[in-house]
Amino acid sequence: MKNNKRIIIIGGGPTGIGAAYHLQKLGYDNWFMYEKNSYLGGHSATHKDRSGFLWDEGGHVLFSHFKYYDVFLSEVLGKNFYRHRRESWVKMPKVWVPYPFQNNIRYLPPEDQLKCISELIKAQLRKDKKAANFEEWVYSTFGKGIAEMFMLPYNFKVWATPPESMSKDWIAERVSVVNVERILSNIINKEDDISWGPNNTFVFPKYGGTGEIYERGGRKFQEKIRLNEELVSVDFDKKLLRFRSGLLETYDFLISAVPIDRLIRISNAPVLIRRSAEGLVHNGIVVLGLGLKKKIKTSKCWVYFPDKETPFYRLTFFHNYSPYVVPGGDVNKYSSLMCEVSYSKFKKLNKKTIARDCIEALIKHGILNSDDRKKIVSIAQYDIPYGYPVPTLDRDRRLKKIQSYLLKRGIYSRGRYGAWKYEISNMDHCFMQGVEAVESILNNKKETIWSL
């Protein structure tokens, strides 16, 4: 173990907390963490508005692939959590369809069912199923019906990026791939097919929202954390960090959750590495929280909206996650709706009117009625410039150049934005990337989650 090496962690989100937690478990003392915000959690933080409603930075839910992360959750939450069975839906113009859409087309009008089935059969009978991008993969996998009714319009709304410019290699457990027999069986037997995916059950903290996990985790080593310290420059040759406050810090190894394009931009990296970083693509997200003095009774967790007219791609009935996200935990008196809207150069957004536009869409879809405008007691709007790191066609080529350069200099760029790989950017993935970075630094163990 490299006991004399100084490890600096930048970012107090899941990745940074994972690294710090593991360093503490190992009894390693020569490390420190810096966080730019006045709170921990990163993109997994929770915010309290003036009216007492709590809001996550999007629809985060907890499910885990790793026992080590489960142990951490047990330590910080104890028994203060709820376990939910996912109930998610897709809102089509005329009907509600259980998620995953492609498994539950029996809810569609007969003519749309026929189109989806016939086009799916045609797609599956094609011998040449090679796909050069995500759009081609969707057509070759699901056929024209499912592709154009849901998959393509919805994914454009989420990513705010044309599907033809995206790679298909990120999909893995993110998209349910179906077969004709399964769909026909669901239609004939009138069966719902809703259990697909790793998050068909999920955990949510009883108090404090998602951010409570990382705030509690950070208390275990709070003397090793300095908040309100934004990194503004890095000298890779001198291994020198400069913060906005004027503070200087040196390191032997750096674990960074800073968006990798920004890390390169504020560094003295060579031109070729800078050019690679400049080509990385991400979208932004506006999270709009609406607190209502009204009980909204529904068992739904969240709903997807593929249509162009609705500004948000996902609506979360946040009060169903924990009653304590509303004032006083009184869900008989209050409800909270959370809308997520993406934006990019391909998908413009008027942030000044988005609250009004979301409210009108909720009324149009029958989730609110016209009189509910008077019952909205809180409107909280959070702009998140880094929403999703987009898996573009050239992403992996660019990342390989950047990450190889960084690793040679003792820098582990990890996490949702540090690794820039959406397919390993769940909270458990990010936490364990921090853990594995520590193991790589101290014990020369190979990382299993992140790779070039």
Secondary structure, 3 states (H helix, E strand, C coil): CCCCCCEEEECCCHHHHHHHHHHHHHCCCCEEEECCCCCCCHHHCEEECCCCCEEECCCCCECCCCHHHHHHHHHHHCCCEEEEECCEEEECCCCEEECCHHHCHHHCCHHHHHHHHHHHHHHHHCCCCCCCCHHHHHHHHHHHHHHHHHHHHHHHHHHCCCHHHECCCCCHHHCCCCCHHHHHHHHHCCCCCCCCCCCCEEEEECCCCCHHHHHHHHHHHHHHEECCCCEEEEECCCCEEEECCCCEEECCEEEECCCHHHHHHCECCCHHHHHHHHCCCECEEEEEEEEECCCCCCCCCEEECCCCCCCCCEEEEHHHCCHHHCHHHCCCCCEEEEEEEEECCCCCCCCCCHHHHHHHHHHHCCCCCHHHHHHEEEEEEEEECCCCECCECCHHHHHHHHHHHHHCCCEEECHHHHCCCHHHCCHHHHHHHHHHHHHHHHHCCCCCCCCC
